[in-house]
Amino acid sequence: MLFLLILSMACDTGNLTFIADLPNSLREVSGMEYMASTGEIWMHNDGENKPRLYSMDSMGNIKHELKIDAKNRDWEDIASDPEGNLYIGDFGNNRNKRENLTILKVSRTLLGSSSNVPVEYISFKYPNQKKFPPRNKKMHFDCEAMVFHNDSLYLFTKSRVRGNFGRTDLYRVPAKEGQYVATYIDTFRTCNDLDCWVTGADISADGKQLVVLTPKAAWIFRNYQSGNFFEGDVSMLPFNHVSQKESVCFKSDSLLYIADELAHGSGGNLYEFPLN
């Protein structure tokens, strides 16, 4: 306990509470989902890493490594449904030129497997992208955030347009195997600089709160109707801590887990953040 306290103080994490230093196998963490039924935190790395999911306890210890029988082109987020199935968003699209955007569904019955796990493929495209890549002022088709809600998957895009980095477009895709044209729902803007772009999202277990993560703040949406989260009430909770925050999930209705990628000699940690 004394060691953790000293390490937390040394990290200068501001209003984030340091929980654990992530293991080397998760230095490029880009997605995280908490399973309340088992107390596990499922994580994965960014693109070009091994196609693996890692089950972790709350102290940062890896309990199980799950091998996925698919390529990690650019895995960016992970979500779960009430039955315990997992969905991996292989939709990172830095240059906005991908035409193979996919969400991988992993059956809950296979989460304890020690061999390569098959997946179902949910393929999609954006209804408003006509060129691959589009012009620079229309680079709104990267994505790093996804949630499961009411039998659908909701995607929050990441803008790569200078001066408009905080724009995120909300789309819906059915949460079942197939090929789809995503349904555009709405647009929201956080702010304009680089620390405003959307890098993760999660929804509370009761479906009444949505969090959208940026490197410098958590945006909380409540009192929304159906799947248009942006029509609800919104609160911005700033972080007093600078890092490459990539992943977020609800630990409870009043507490978030947040993870950052190891970059420039800092980060690579798991934190808690209260929704006060």
N, C-alpha and C positions, 0 to 999 in steps of 0.2 A: 504493500500500500504506500509506503514512504517513497519507494522508487517511482511509482506512477505519479505521485504528487509532484515530485521534483521534476520529472520529465514533462508533465503538463505545464508547470510554470516556465520551464525552459523553452517550450514551444511557443509561448506567448499567443495563445489561441483566442484571446479576447473573450467574446461572449459565447464561444463554443467550448464545450467541455471535452477535453481529450479523453478518449476511451482506450484506444489501442494503436500501436504502430503496425500497419499492415505488413504481412510477410512479403518476401521478395517476389513470390509468384503472383502478387496482386499490385505491383507497383504502377501499373497503368489501368487501374480500376476505372470502369466507365459505366457500370450498372450495378444496382443493389436493390434487393427486395427482402423485406422481413416477413417471415412466416410465423404468425402468432401461435398457430396450432402446435408447432414444434420448437419454437424459440430459436430457429435457425435464421441466419442472414445469408442469402444467396448472392454471390458476386461474380462478375466476369470482367475480363480485360478488354481493352480497345482493340481495334483492327490489327490484323497481321500477327496477333498472338495465337497461342494454341486454342482450339475450340473447346474450352473447358468452362464448366461452372464449378464454383467452390462454395461449399457449405461451411459457414463459420459460426463460432459461438460469439457471445457479446464481448469477450476478452481478446478477440482477434485470432483465435486458434482455428486452423482449418480442420474440420471434422471429416470432410469427404470431398473428393475430387471426381466430378462427373464428366466423362468424355462424351462429347457430342459428335455424332456422325454427320457433320456439315462443316463447311469452311467458315472461318471468322474473317469475312471480308472487311467489315467495319461494324462490329457489335457496339451498340451505344446505350441501350437501356434494357431493363428486364421488368416484367410485370407478372402478376399471378391472378388466377380467378378463384372464386369461392371453393372450388373443388380441389385446389392445390396444384393445378397444372401451371407450368411456367411458360412465358412467352419472351423470346429473345429478339430484340429489334436489330436486325442486320440492315440498317438503313442510313448509316453514316454516309455522307455524300458531300465531302468538303468542296469538291470542284463542281458540284451540281450536274454531273454528267452520267451518273449511274442509271441504267435501265433495268437493273435486276434487284430492285428493292424488295426485301423479304422479311417476314417475321416467322421465327421458328417456334413451333409449339412442342413442348416437352411434357409428356404424360407424367402425372404424379406417381403412377405405378412404377416408373422407371428411375425415380430420383435416387434410389439406393443402389443402383446398378454399378458393377465394377467393370463392365465392358462397354463398347461403343453404343451409344443410345440413338436410335432412329428418331427423326422428328417429322412433324407435319409442316408443310410449307404454305404460308399465307403470303402470296405475292401481290404487289399493288403498284400503281403509278398515280401520280398527282394529276387531277383533271385539268389544271391550268398550266402545266409545263409542256411546251411545244417544241423547244429546242434543247439539245443536250451537248454542251451546257448552254444556258440562256445568256443573254447579255449581262454585263456586270451589274447593272441596276436592277436586275430581276433575279439575283442569286438568293432566292428564298426557299430552296428545296433541300437544304441539309436538314438533318433531324437527329436529336440526341435524347428525346424524351417521349415516354409512352406510359399510359395507364390502361387498366382493364376496368370497364364499367358497363353494367347492364348488357352483357353478351357482346360487347364491341370493344375494340381497341382504339384509343384516342391518341393521336400523334400531335406533338408540338414542335414545329419546325424551328430551325436556327438560321437566322439571317446572316449572310455574308456580304451585305451591302454597306459600304462605308457611310457613316452618318446615320444609319438605320439598323444598327446591330441588335437593338432591343425588340425588333419586330418578331412575333411568333404567330404562325398560322395554325389553326386547329383543324384537324381532319379526323374522320372516322372510317374504320375498316372493320368488316365483320371478323369475329374471332373464330373462324373456322377455315379449314383448308380450302384453297381455291385461288383464283386470280381475280383481282378487283381493281376498279377505279375508285380511289378514295373519295369520300364525300367532304367537300370543304364546308366548314361551319362558321368560323369567325376569325378575327385577327385582334391581337392585343399587343401593346407596346410597353415594355418595362422602362427603358431609357435609351440613350443613343450610343454610348461608348462601348468598348470591347468587353468590359466587365458586366454588360447588360444582357449578353446573349444567353439563351436558354440551354442549359446543359443537363437537365434532369427533371423528372416529375413523379408524383405519386398521389394516390388517393387513399383516404382513411378507410378503415375496415367497414364503417357504417355508410360510406359513400357520401358523407356530408361535408367533407373538407378536401380540397385539392391543393397541393403545394407544387409550385413551379420554381425550380432552382436556377439562379444565376450565380456567378462567382462572388458577387458582393451582397446578395440578399435572397431571402425566401419570400415568395409572393403567395399569400394564402387566399383562396377563393372559397366563399361560403354562400349559402342561400341561393344557389343556382337551380335552374329547372332543367330536367332531362340531361342532355349531354353538352349543352352550351354553357360551359363553366365560366366563360368570360362575361356572361350577363349577370353573374352574382356579385355579392359584395367582395371587395378586395382589400387586403392589407399588405403592406410591404414591411418586412422585418429585416433590417440591415445587419450585416455581420461586421464586427470590429476585428476582422482578420482577413488577410489577403492570401489567397492560394488558388490553385487550379481545381476548384470544386466541380466534380463530375457526376456525383450520385447522391440521391436523397430517397428516404422512405420513412413512413410513419412507424415509430416504435409503439406509440399509443396515440390517443386523440390529442394529447397535449405535448408530445415529445417527438422530435425527428432524429433519425440517424443521418449523418452527412459524411461522405468520404471524398477525399481529394487525391488527385494523381501526384506522384512524386515528380516534381519538375524544378529544375534549377536549384537542386539541393534542399528543397523543402517540400512538405506535404507527405503524401503516402500514409495518411492516418484516417482513423475512424473517430467521429465526434458525436456528441449529443447536442441538440439545440432545442430549448424550450419554446413553446408557442405562447409566450406571455404577451 
